[in-house]
Amino acid sequence: MFRELFKFKILNKKKLISNKKQKVVKKIKNIDKTLGGIDKLTILAEIRLMLKKLEVS
Protein backbone atom coordinates (compact mmCIF):
# COMPACT_ATOMS: atom_id res chain seq x y z
CA MET A 1 0.00 0.00 0.00
CA PHE A 2 2.73 2.47 0.99
CA ARG A 3 4.77 1.61 -2.09
CA GLU A 4 1.81 2.22 -4.38
CA LEU A 5 1.11 5.55 -2.71
CA PHE A 6 4.78 6.50 -2.98
CA LYS A 7 4.86 5.58 -6.69
CA PHE A 8 1.68 7.59 -7.23
CA LYS A 9 3.25 10.66 -5.59
CA ILE A 10 6.40 10.28 -7.70
CA LEU A 11 4.36 9.99 -10.90
CA ASN A 12 2.30 13.05 -9.96
CA LYS A 13 5.46 15.02 -9.20
CA LYS A 14 7.03 14.01 -12.52
CA LYS A 15 3.84 14.98 -14.34
CA LEU A 16 3.78 18.34 -12.54
CA ILE A 17 7.42 19.00 -13.47
CA SER A 18 6.68 17.98 -17.06
CA ASN A 19 3.72 20.37 -17.23
CA LYS A 20 5.85 23.22 -15.85
CA LYS A 21 8.57 22.51 -18.43
CA GLN A 22 5.99 22.54 -21.22
CA LYS A 23 4.69 25.94 -20.05
CA VAL A 24 8.22 27.36 -19.96
CA VAL A 25 8.99 26.00 -23.43
CA LYS A 26 5.75 27.53 -24.74
CA LYS A 27 6.65 30.93 -23.25
CA ILE A 28 10.15 30.75 -24.76
CA LYS A 29 8.71 29.91 -28.18
CA ASN A 30 6.30 32.85 -27.93
CA ILE A 31 9.14 35.20 -27.01
CA ASP A 32 11.23 33.81 -29.86
CA LYS A 33 8.35 34.38 -32.28
CA THR A 34 7.83 37.92 -31.00
CA LEU A 35 11.47 38.86 -31.39
CA GLY A 36 11.48 37.62 -34.98
CA GLY A 37 14.38 39.18 -36.85
CA ILE A 38 15.96 40.89 -33.84
CA ASP A 39 19.46 39.66 -33.02
CA LYS A 40 18.73 37.47 -30.01
CA LEU A 41 22.36 36.95 -29.05
CA THR A 42 22.83 40.69 -28.67
CA ILE A 43 19.75 40.91 -26.47
CA LEU A 44 20.92 38.01 -24.32
CA ALA A 45 24.33 39.62 -23.94
CA GLU A 46 22.71 42.88 -22.84
CA ILE A 47 20.49 41.09 -20.33
CA ARG A 48 23.52 39.26 -18.95
CA LEU A 49 25.41 42.53 -18.51
CA MET A 50 22.47 44.11 -16.71
CA LEU A 51 22.19 41.12 -14.38
CA LYS A 52 25.91 41.28 -13.62
CA LYS A 53 25.58 44.96 -12.81
CA LEU A 54 22.76 44.10 -10.43
CA GLU A 55 24.91 41.25 -9.06
CA VAL A 56 22.13 38.75 -9.70
CA SER A 57 24.21 36.17 -11.52
FENZI-V537256 format. One record per pair of residues at least 4 apart in sequence whose ideal C-beta (glycine too) atoms are under 7 Angstrom apart, sorted by the first residue. I is the first residue (numbers start at 0). GAP is how many residues later the second one is. D is the distance in Angstrom with one decimal. If there is no record, write none. Layout:
i;gap;d
I;GAP;D
I;GAP;D
//
This chain:
i;gap;d
0;4;6.5
1;4;6.1
2;4;6.3
3;4;6.3
4;4;6.5
5;4;6.5
6;4;6.3
7;4;6.3
8;4;6.2
9;4;6.3
10;4;6.3
11;4;6.2
12;4;6.4
13;4;6.2
14;4;6.4
15;4;6.5
16;4;6.4
17;4;6.5
18;4;6.6
19;4;6.5
20;4;6.2
21;4;6.3
22;4;6.5
23;4;6.4
24;4;6.4
25;4;6.5
26;4;6.4
27;4;6.2
28;4;6.3
29;4;6.3
30;4;6.3
34;5;5.9
37;5;6.5
38;4;6.8
39;4;6.2
40;4;6.3
41;4;6.5
42;4;6.4
43;4;6.3
44;4;6.5
45;4;6.5
46;4;6.3
47;4;6.4
48;4;6.4
49;4;6.4
50;5;4.3
50;6;4.7
51;5;6.1
//
